[in-house]
Amino acid sequence: MNVKQAYYLSMEFLQGRALTNAIGNLEITGEYAEALKQLGQNLEDVASQEPDAALGNGGLGRLASCFLDSLATLNYPAWGYGLRYEYGLFKQIITKDGQEEIAENWLEMGYPWEVVRNDVSYPVKFYGKVVEGTDGRKHWIGGENIKAVAHDVPIPGYKTRTTNNLRLWSTTVPAQDFDLAAFNSGDHTKAYEAHLNAKKICHILYPGDESLEGKVLRLKQQYTLCSASLQDIIARFESRAGESLNWEDFPSKVAVQMNDTHPTLCIPELMRILMDVKGLSWSEAWSITERTVAYTNHTVLPEALEKWSLDIMQKLLPRHVEIIETIDEELINNIVSKYGTTDTELLKKKLKEMRILDNVDLPASISQLFVKPKDKKESPAKSKQKLLVKSLETIVDVEEKTELEEEAEVLSEIEEEKLESEEVEAEEESSEDELDPFVKSDPKLPRVVRMANLCVVGGHSVNGVAEIHSEIVKQDVFNSFYEMWPTKFQNKTNGVTPRRWIRFCNPALSALISKWIGSDDWVLNTDKLAELKKFADNEDLHSEWRAAKKANKMKVVSLIREKTGYIVSPDAMFDVQVKRIHEYKRQLLNILGIVYRYKKMKEMSTEERAKSFVPRVCIFGGKAFATYIQAKRIVKFITDVAATVNHDSDIGDLLKVVFVPDYNVSVAEALIPASELSQHISTAGMEASGTSNMKFAMNGCILIGTLDGANVEIREEVGEENFFLFGAEAHEIAGLRKERAEGKFVPDPRFEEVKEFVRSGVFGTYSYDELMGSLEGNEGYGRADYFLVGKDFPSYIECQEKVDEAYRDQKLWTRMSILNTAGSSKFSSDRTIHEYAKDIWDISPAILP
């Protein structure tokens, strides 16, 4: 069926295990379990043998996978495109030294869910040079050539025969690129060099990029994804069009969504193929590209808005740089047209903010707008003339006055002749030294390509992923672009699939919901979850709800013992923070709050402790990037606190701290159903959306958090009284940082107390001066508490006291839990996908025969 199709390009797809999802979506879980039983096997044991596909790391990849599930379930014609990473990001091991990384081994036993398409492969080129052919087209020749081979992973929908495709690319070279002569002469390394260079592109996700080699490898990864995928998309378009091929139809048959900035090279690559291979003009290719491509922004952090070295890109992708330079020049002309040339300071500001190429010379035609007039020295004749004119005003004697007038006239003639001579000289003189320094690149700074700016310019849509995030995108991150193209910008709040995240991972709760609502229609229409509200005070539901939660907690008790060796009580509150380790996500605030709690416990008698504190198991999980030193210090700190607290016989089951190693989708599927309190405590304005907050709320877990990302909307939906709120708000952050820089911040005594306690050595011999030092001082890199841990600490620990108080009243807590599930109907990825399909992609669900 030659309908319009969407293609979702992402560097990450965090799929999780496929078996339970596949049989669940096919509605044969019971039959499958029974069949295994007859073979002497247990479904849970068999399912646990499947390793998680190591194709992603965090929320970006899990969102992409939730979207694929919804697209198939809702019968939308859509494919995903990604890379097939042989060793994933890394497998995390926790030792006495903190986090250590080893390669993932998910492919060691093969991957039964993929179909290798050796017949579907495309050439991908790097380096080389650009020449102009006799046909007037540009040709990219020479260089290094590799081959991208397709591996297809089926994505089955729920209660439908629709099965969409996730196409992953592996990289290799043709057999003829193996240097047989070098091998036979004993130079085995040289013989294998081309093969190795190709294979390493798909070795790991996000290779370290501190070295030049690492940067080149990352850029190769991004270009491979874009080039292979677009060649495949175009081949399918041409095949379906047949003899009636018309390139103007391309945007009405193809929608390409760039999940963050990693697939940005889709824009120049599509332009290159359309112009250099298919023979279209610049204007035709640009019109098609702009109507085809759309961009999802996932961050407001400046360091996460990708900037690539222009010099590296020039060597690796010379033709693409030519195209980007032309796009940049056209953008500059648009900016000049919009803002005019009268206010050059405003124009300069807009060019600095909006250009795709940063620290690159302005085109000569635009440079002339920023010429500064030279300061000219006054000639002696002119000076004398001025004095004479001034003297004439005070002289009364007629004869003297006449003489001076004549002299002034002569001097005026001399000055006129000199002026004419200077004008001639000025025409001959170069105006180079009169240009504003802004128009020239600074040799001390790197020349870079700003990928996010290219995405905004080259796409027809830019969307944020939560209401607060989309406003920050419009009013701050891309404000100048929003002024120029306001209709490009929209919000698409993230969502998660209710199949994987309630139906399959929490069968006990799922059965309860279906029982009390009267059907399982909520699995496809989460609006029906709201019907639980009318039972929020029903004691029978309360009893069953708590029993389901307890059963899930018992599973996590076993998981924690298996993964860490720690024994925890299922009767304690399960307090969970699981996500990528990053300073802005503030795992440090959480663990410092735990340390404060521990210190207060130690200062009390046994009776006082039991009266003052609710028993808690504080669970952490998440990976710190291998090169992110501060994040790895936080992991080390958490594990050191755990080692001390968990072996303190005075405290016993009143407080336990657990770091679950190698957090992934399968671990999440166990932890989230068992969680009672979940922490989403990022510095306000820094989390784009978050999706784990949605999963926890769906599973009846109560959130503690700041007004950041999707927390804002979750709080509105579940009710303010069912969300524990603390901390500074997004609009206050800049002022608070300024206050800190001016030395006006006064830390709370409790915050100083907890830092001093950490430094006392109670958690071992490791020095935490660097970690604690990041929370001190008023300025400097890695100092001054940029993420406002100290500012929010008092509000946070006071909010945690309210959590304890609420948990003591189990009737109240269960009611809050039910209302969290009932209020999470808005956060299904089905809703999000319907919005993308209607507002961005313009695609419709397929009508199946």
MARNUSE-146426 format. One record per residue (C-alpha): x, y, z. Coordinates in steps of 0.2 Angstrom, whole numbers. Layout:
// residues N
(node (X,Y,Z))
...
END
This chain:
// residues 849
(node (0,0,0))
(node (9,16,-6))
(node (4,27,9))
(node (14,40,18))
(node (26,32,30))
(node (35,39,45))
(node (54,34,48))
(node (60,37,66))
(node (79,39,66))
(node (88,37,83))
(node (105,33,90))
(node (97,23,104))
(node (83,10,105))
(node (82,3,123))
(node (70,-12,118))
(node (72,-23,133))
(node (68,-42,132))
(node (57,-46,117))
(node (50,-63,122))
(node (37,-58,135))
(node (33,-42,125))
(node (29,-52,109))
(node (18,-66,117))
(node (10,-52,127))
(node (5,-42,112))
(node (0,-58,103))
(node (-11,-62,119))
(node (-4,-79,120))
(node (6,-78,137))
(node (-5,-91,145))
(node (-4,-103,131))
(node (14,-101,129))
(node (17,-103,148))
(node (7,-119,147))
(node (17,-126,132))
(node (33,-123,141))
(node (27,-132,156))
(node (23,-147,146))
(node (41,-146,140))
(node (47,-146,158))
(node (51,-127,158))
(node (45,-112,167))
(node (41,-96,157))
(node (49,-84,170))
(node (65,-94,170))
(node (65,-95,151))
(node (62,-77,149))
(node (76,-72,161))
(node (88,-81,149))
(node (86,-67,136))
(node (99,-53,138))
(node (92,-35,135))
(node (97,-29,118))
(node (111,-17,122))
(node (105,-4,109))
(node (103,11,121))
(node (106,19,138))
(node (93,30,145))
(node (76,39,142))
(node (80,44,124))
(node (81,26,119))
(node (67,19,129))
(node (56,33,122))
(node (60,27,105))
(node (55,10,109))
(node (39,15,117))
(node (35,24,101))
(node (38,9,90))
(node (26,-1,101))
(node (13,12,100))
(node (15,14,81))
(node (13,-4,78))
(node (-2,-6,90))
(node (-11,9,82))
(node (-7,2,64))
(node (3,17,59))
(node (15,14,44))
(node (31,18,52))
(node (49,10,54))
(node (63,14,66))
(node (81,15,60))
(node (96,13,72))
(node (113,5,73))
(node (117,-13,79))
(node (130,-10,93))
(node (140,-26,96))
(node (145,-21,114))
(node (132,-9,119))
(node (136,6,130))
(node (144,-5,144))
(node (140,-18,157))
(node (141,-9,174))
(node (150,-18,188))
(node (150,-11,206))
(node (166,-15,216))
(node (174,-7,231))
(node (181,7,220))
(node (164,11,213))
(node (158,9,195))
(node (169,-2,183))
(node (164,-5,164))
(node (166,-20,154))
(node (159,-24,136))
(node (141,-30,135))
(node (140,-48,129))
(node (122,-48,122))
(node (126,-55,105))
(node (137,-69,111))
(node (123,-82,110))
(node (116,-74,94))
(node (100,-63,93))
(node (85,-74,88))
(node (74,-59,85))
(node (84,-52,71))
(node (83,-56,52))
(node (99,-52,44))
(node (96,-44,27))
(node (112,-48,17))
(node (103,-43,1))
(node (99,-25,9))
(node (116,-15,10))
(node (121,2,5))
(node (138,10,2))
(node (144,24,14))
(node (159,35,11))
(node (171,45,21))
(node (185,57,17))
(node (189,59,-2))
(node (186,75,-12))
(node (173,84,-21))
(node (174,88,-40))
(node (162,95,-53))
(node (158,84,-67))
(node (155,88,-85))
(node (136,87,-81))
(node (138,101,-69))
(node (134,90,-54))
(node (146,89,-39))
(node (154,72,-37))
(node (161,65,-21))
(node (175,53,-25))
(node (190,43,-17))
(node (191,41,1))
(node (186,27,12))
(node (171,16,8))
(node (161,4,19))
(node (145,-6,18))
(node (130,-4,29))
(node (120,-21,31))
(node (102,-21,37))
(node (96,-32,52))
(node (78,-32,54))
(node (69,-33,71))
(node (50,-36,71))
(node (40,-24,82))
(node (23,-33,85))
(node (8,-22,90))
(node (-5,-27,103))
(node (-21,-35,97))
(node (-17,-32,79))
(node (-8,-41,65))
(node (2,-26,62))
(node (21,-29,64))
(node (32,-15,60))
(node (51,-15,58))
(node (66,-9,67))
(node (80,-9,54))
(node (97,-9,62))
(node (113,-6,52))
(node (130,-16,55))
(node (145,-10,46))
(node (158,-20,36))
(node (168,-19,19))
(node (167,-30,4))
(node (178,-46,3))
(node (189,-38,-10))
(node (195,-25,3))
(node (204,-38,13))
(node (222,-36,8))
(node (227,-54,3))
(node (245,-49,-2))
(node (248,-40,14))
(node (241,-55,24))
(node (252,-67,15))
(node (268,-57,17))
(node (265,-57,36))
(node (257,-40,38))
(node (241,-46,46))
(node (236,-30,54))
(node (237,-20,37))
(node (227,-34,29))
(node (213,-32,41))
(node (214,-13,42))
(node (199,-9,31))
(node (188,-22,39))
(node (193,-16,57))
(node (189,2,52))
(node (172,-2,46))
(node (168,-14,60))
(node (172,-2,74))
(node (159,10,69))
(node (146,-1,77))
(node (157,-8,91))
(node (149,3,105))
(node (136,16,109))
(node (144,33,112))
(node (162,30,111))
(node (173,41,122))
(node (176,57,112))
(node (190,66,121))
(node (202,60,108))
(node (202,65,90))
(node (199,47,85))
(node (184,46,97))
(node (177,62,89))
(node (179,55,71))
(node (171,38,76))
(node (156,47,84))
(node (154,57,68))
(node (156,41,57))
(node (142,33,68))
(node (130,47,65))
(node (133,49,46))
(node (132,30,44))
(node (114,30,52))
(node (109,45,41))
(node (116,39,25))
(node (111,21,25))
(node (94,25,32))
(node (90,38,19))
(node (97,27,4))
(node (85,14,10))
(node (70,26,12))
(node (73,33,-5))
(node (75,16,-13))
(node (58,11,-6))
(node (50,27,-12))
(node (57,24,-30))
(node (51,6,-29))
(node (34,10,-24))
(node (32,25,-36))
(node (38,14,-51))
(node (36,23,-68))
(node (26,37,-61))
(node (41,43,-50))
(node (40,62,-46))
(node (52,69,-33))
(node (39,82,-28))
(node (29,68,-21))
(node (43,63,-9))
(node (37,74,6))
(node (19,67,4))
(node (26,49,5))
(node (40,51,18))
(node (41,59,35))
(node (58,58,44))
(node (59,61,62))
(node (76,65,70))
(node (76,60,88))
(node (88,73,95))
(node (103,80,86))
(node (112,64,82))
(node (103,61,65))
(node (106,80,60))
(node (116,74,45))
(node (100,68,37))
(node (98,86,31))
(node (114,88,21))
(node (114,70,16))
(node (96,71,9))
(node (101,87,0))
(node (117,78,-7))
(node (107,63,-14))
(node (94,74,-22))
(node (106,86,-30))
(node (121,75,-34))
(node (113,58,-37))
(node (96,62,-43))
(node (100,78,-52))
(node (88,91,-43))
(node (92,109,-42))
(node (96,117,-25))
(node (79,125,-23))
(node (70,109,-27))
(node (80,99,-15))
(node (79,111,-1))
(node (60,112,-3))
(node (59,93,-2))
(node (71,91,12))
(node (62,105,23))
(node (45,97,21))
(node (52,79,24))
(node (62,82,40))
(node (57,86,58))
(node (67,87,74))
(node (63,83,92))
(node (74,92,105))
(node (77,83,121))
(node (88,95,131))
(node (91,112,137))
(node (109,109,143))
(node (121,119,132))
(node (134,105,132))
(node (121,92,125))
(node (117,103,110))
(node (129,95,99))
(node (143,105,91))
(node (155,97,79))
(node (172,103,74))
(node (171,110,56))
(node (189,105,53))
(node (185,87,57))
(node (169,87,47))
(node (178,95,32))
(node (190,81,31))
(node (177,67,34))
(node (162,74,25))
(node (168,87,12))
(node (153,88,2))
(node (141,90,17))
(node (151,104,23))
(node (149,113,6))
(node (130,110,8))
(node (130,116,26))
(node (140,132,21))
(node (127,136,8))
(node (112,133,20))
(node (121,144,33))
(node (123,158,20))
(node (105,157,15))
(node (100,158,34))
(node (111,174,36))
(node (102,182,21))
(node (85,178,29))
(node (91,185,46))
(node (97,201,37))
(node (80,202,28))
(node (70,200,44))
(node (80,212,55))
(node (86,224,43))
(node (103,234,43))
(node (99,249,53))
(node (102,242,70))
(node (119,233,68))
(node (120,228,86))
(node (104,218,85))
(node (109,211,69))
(node (125,205,76))
(node (116,197,91))
(node (105,187,80))
(node (119,181,69))
(node (129,176,84))
(node (114,166,91))
(node (107,159,75))
(node (121,155,63))
(node (124,136,59))
(node (143,139,58))
(node (150,147,73))
(node (167,156,73))
(node (167,156,54))
(node (170,172,43))
(node (154,180,37))
(node (152,181,18))
(node (160,196,11))
(node (143,204,6))
(node (137,204,24))
(node (154,209,31))
(node (152,226,23))
(node (137,229,35))
(node (149,229,49))
(node (162,242,43))
(node (168,254,56))
(node (172,272,50))
(node (190,276,54))
(node (194,290,66))
(node (202,303,56))
(node (214,316,63))
(node (210,334,60))
(node (223,343,48))
(node (233,358,54))
(node (224,369,41))
(node (207,364,47))
(node (212,367,65))
(node (218,384,61))
(node (202,388,51))
(node (191,384,66))
(node (202,395,77))
(node (200,409,65))
(node (181,407,64))
(node (180,408,83))
(node (191,423,84))
(node (180,432,71))
(node (165,431,83))
(node (174,442,96))
(node (183,455,85))
(node (175,472,82))
(node (189,481,72))
(node (182,480,53))
(node (200,480,45))
(node (206,466,56))
(node (190,456,54))
(node (192,457,35))
(node (210,451,35))
(node (205,436,46))
(node (190,432,34))
(node (201,431,19))
(node (214,420,28))
(node (200,408,33))
(node (193,407,15))
(node (211,402,9))
(node (212,389,23))
(node (195,382,18))
(node (201,380,0))
(node (216,371,6))
(node (205,359,16))
(node (194,355,2))
(node (208,351,-10))
(node (215,339,4))
(node (198,331,7))
(node (197,327,-12))
(node (214,319,-11))
(node (209,308,4))
(node (194,302,-5))
(node (204,295,-19))
(node (216,287,-7))
(node (202,279,3))
(node (196,271,-13))
(node (213,263,-15))
(node (215,258,3))
(node (209,241,9))
(node (195,242,22))
(node (201,226,31))
(node (206,235,47))
(node (189,244,48))
(node (179,228,49))
(node (171,224,66))
(node (181,209,73))
(node (164,200,74))
(node (164,196,55))
(node (181,186,56))
(node (184,170,65))
(node (195,170,80))
(node (210,159,77))
(node (211,155,96))
(node (193,147,96))
(node (187,131,87))
(node (176,133,72))
(node (161,122,74))
(node (145,117,66))
(node (130,119,78))
(node (119,104,74))
(node (104,110,84))
(node (103,126,74))
(node (104,115,58))
(node (90,105,63))
(node (79,120,67))
(node (83,128,50))
(node (82,112,40))
(node (66,104,47))
(node (48,109,46))
(node (44,106,64))
(node (53,107,81))
(node (45,100,96))
(node (49,99,114))
(node (44,84,125))
(node (35,92,140))
(node (25,108,142))
(node (38,117,152))
(node (52,111,141))
(node (44,117,125))
(node (41,134,133))
(node (60,135,138))
(node (64,130,120))
(node (54,144,113))
(node (58,157,126))
(node (76,153,129))
(node (86,140,119))
(node (79,144,102))
(node (70,161,105))
(node (77,169,90))
(node (72,155,79))
(node (55,156,87))
(node (53,174,83))
(node (57,170,64))
(node (47,154,62))
(node (34,153,77))
(node (23,140,68))
(node (38,128,67))
(node (38,125,86))
(node (26,114,96))
(node (25,103,111))
(node (23,84,111))
(node (24,78,129))
(node (32,61,130))
(node (23,45,134))
(node (26,27,139))
(node (18,11,132))
(node (5,4,145))
(node (8,-13,138))
(node (26,-16,144))
(node (25,-4,158))
(node (9,-10,167))
(node (1,-25,158))
(node (16,-36,156))
(node (28,-30,170))
(node (15,-29,183))
(node (2,-42,180))
(node (-5,-41,198))
(node (-9,-23,197))
(node (-15,-25,179))
(node (-28,-39,184))
(node (-34,-28,198))
(node (-37,-13,187))
(node (-46,-24,174))
(node (-57,-31,188))
(node (-62,-14,196))
(node (-64,-5,179))
(node (-74,-20,172))
(node (-63,-23,157))
(node (-45,-23,150))
(node (-50,-9,138))
(node (-38,3,147))
(node (-23,-6,139))
(node (-28,2,123))
(node (-37,17,130))
(node (-28,23,146))
(node (-42,37,148))
(node (-51,23,156))
(node (-39,22,171))
(node (-48,38,177))
(node (-62,26,182))
(node (-52,20,197))
(node (-55,37,205))
(node (-72,32,210))
(node (-65,18,220))
(node (-51,28,228))
(node (-58,26,246))
(node (-65,8,244))
(node (-57,-3,258))
(node (-58,-19,248))
(node (-48,-11,233))
(node (-36,-4,246))
(node (-33,-21,253))
(node (-30,-29,236))
(node (-20,-15,230))
(node (-8,-16,245))
(node (-7,-35,243))
(node (-2,-33,224))
(node (12,-20,230))
(node (18,-32,243))
(node (20,-47,231))
(node (30,-35,219))
(node (41,-30,234))
(node (45,-48,238))
(node (51,-51,220))
(node (63,-36,222))
(node (69,-42,239))
(node (75,-58,230))
(node (82,-47,216))
(node (92,-36,228))
(node (99,-51,237))
(node (104,-59,220))
(node (112,-43,213))
(node (120,-36,229))
(node (120,-48,243))
(node (110,-36,254))
(node (95,-43,263))
(node (81,-30,265))
(node (64,-30,273))
(node (48,-30,262))
(node (39,-21,276))
(node (50,-5,274))
(node (45,9,261))
(node (54,6,245))
(node (61,23,240))
(node (68,22,222))
(node (79,33,211))
(node (84,25,195))
(node (90,34,180))
(node (107,39,171))
(node (119,46,184))
(node (121,65,181))
(node (124,80,192))
(node (108,89,186))
(node (97,73,190))
(node (104,76,208))
(node (107,58,215))
(node (119,68,226))
(node (105,77,234))
(node (96,61,237))
(node (111,52,245))
(node (115,68,256))
(node (97,67,262))
(node (100,49,267))
(node (116,53,276))
(node (107,67,285))
(node (94,54,290))
(node (107,42,296))
(node (116,55,306))
(node (100,60,315))
(node (96,41,318))
(node (113,39,326))
(node (110,53,338))
(node (94,45,345))
(node (90,31,356))
(node (82,15,349))
(node (65,21,354))
(node (67,38,347))
(node (72,31,331))
(node (57,20,329))
(node (46,34,333))
(node (54,47,322))
(node (57,38,306))
(node (48,26,294))
(node (59,11,289))
(node (66,13,271))
(node (75,4,258))
(node (83,17,247))
(node (87,10,230))
(node (98,18,217))
(node (102,12,199))
(node (109,20,183))
(node (125,21,173))
(node (138,35,174))
(node (147,38,157))
(node (164,30,158))
(node (173,47,156))
(node (161,57,168))
(node (172,58,183))
(node (160,67,195))
(node (146,56,191))
(node (157,41,195))
(node (162,49,211))
(node (143,50,215))
(node (141,31,212))
(node (156,28,223))
(node (149,39,237))
(node (132,30,236))
(node (140,12,237))
(node (151,18,252))
(node (136,25,261))
(node (127,8,258))
(node (142,-2,265))
(node (142,8,281))
(node (123,10,284))
(node (119,-8,279))
(node (131,-16,292))
(node (126,-4,306))
(node (117,-16,318))
(node (110,0,328))
(node (100,5,313))
(node (95,-13,307))
(node (80,-13,295))
(node (76,6,299))
(node (87,11,284))
(node (95,1,270))
(node (104,9,255))
(node (106,-2,239))
(node (114,2,222))
(node (108,-11,209))
(node (121,-14,196))
(node (119,-13,178))
(node (102,-5,178))
(node (92,-9,162))
(node (74,-12,156))
(node (73,-29,164))
(node (78,-22,181))
(node (66,-7,179))
(node (52,-20,175))
(node (55,-27,192))
(node (59,-12,202))
(node (45,0,196))
(node (30,-11,201))
(node (37,-13,218))
(node (41,6,221))
(node (31,16,234))
(node (41,33,233))
(node (51,38,217))
(node (63,52,216))
(node (63,64,201))
(node (73,79,209))
(node (82,87,195))
(node (87,105,196))
(node (71,114,189))
(node (72,119,171))
(node (85,106,167))
(node (76,90,163))
(node (67,90,147))
(node (53,78,152))
(node (58,62,159))
(node (48,46,156))
(node (52,35,171))
(node (41,47,182))
(node (27,42,171))
(node (30,23,173))
(node (31,25,192))
(node (15,35,193))
(node (6,22,181))
(node (11,9,194))
(node (4,18,209))
(node (20,25,215))
(node (20,42,223))
(node (33,55,217))
(node (44,67,226))
(node (51,80,214))
(node (53,98,208))
(node (43,107,195))
(node (53,101,181))
(node (50,91,165))
(node (34,81,165))
(node (33,82,184))
(node (23,98,181))
(node (10,89,171))
(node (10,73,181))
(node (6,84,197))
(node (-8,92,188))
(node (-16,76,183))
(node (-14,66,199))
(node (-18,80,210))
(node (-6,92,220))
(node (-10,83,236))
(node (-4,66,229))
(node (13,73,224))
(node (27,78,236))
(node (34,95,229))
(node (50,104,235))
(node (63,115,228))
(node (66,131,218))
(node (57,134,202))
(node (64,136,184))
(node (61,155,183))
(node (71,157,199))
(node (87,147,194))
(node (96,161,185))
(node (94,173,199))
(node (99,160,212))
(node (115,157,202))
(node (119,175,201))
(node (116,177,220))
(node (128,163,223))
(node (141,171,211))
(node (139,188,221))
(node (143,178,237))
(node (126,181,244))
(node (121,163,247))
(node (120,158,265))
(node (119,139,266))
(node (107,130,279))
(node (116,124,294))
(node (109,107,291))
(node (118,106,274))
(node (135,111,282))
(node (132,98,295))
(node (130,84,283))
(node (145,89,273))
(node (156,89,288))
(node (149,72,293))
(node (154,65,276))
(node (172,73,278))
(node (173,65,295))
(node (178,48,287))
(node (162,39,293))
(node (160,31,276))
(node (178,25,274))
(node (195,32,269))
(node (191,38,252))
(node (192,57,250))
(node (176,66,246))
(node (184,83,245))
(node (182,85,226))
(node (163,80,228))
(node (159,91,243))
(node (170,104,235))
(node (159,105,220))
(node (145,111,232))
(node (156,125,239))
(node (163,142,233))
(node (155,155,223))
(node (163,153,206))
(node (175,142,196))
(node (173,126,185))
(node (167,112,196))
(node (163,123,210))
(node (149,135,216))
(node (135,121,217))
(node (129,124,199))
(node (115,112,202))
(node (108,120,218))
(node (110,105,229))
(node (113,116,244))
(node (99,128,240))
(node (86,114,239))
(node (93,104,253))
(node (82,111,267))
(node (66,110,257))
(node (70,92,252))
(node (73,85,269))
(node (57,94,276))
(node (48,87,261))
(node (55,70,266))
(node (47,72,283))
(node (30,74,275))
(node (33,58,266))
(node (36,49,282))
(node (21,56,290))
(node (10,51,275))
(node (17,33,274))
(node (12,30,293))
(node (-6,32,287))
(node (-7,18,276))
(node (-25,22,271))
(node (-20,39,265))
(node (-5,32,256))
(node (-15,19,247))
(node (-27,32,242))
(node (-13,42,235))
(node (-6,27,226))
(node (-23,23,217))
(node (-25,41,212))
(node (-8,41,204))
(node (-12,27,193))
(node (-29,34,189))
(node (-21,51,185))
(node (-8,44,173))
(node (-20,41,158))
(node (-12,56,149))
(node (5,48,149))
(node (2,34,136))
(node (14,34,121))
(node (-2,30,111))
(node (-8,48,114))
(node (9,55,110))
(node (10,45,93))
(node (-7,51,88))
(node (-1,69,90))
(node (15,66,80))
(node (5,57,67))
(node (-8,71,65))
(node (3,87,68))
(node (20,83,62))
(node (20,68,50))
(node (3,69,42))
(node (1,50,42))
(node (-15,39,45))
(node (-17,22,52))
(node (-17,8,39))
(node (-34,0,36))
(node (-30,-18,36))
(node (-39,-31,25))
END
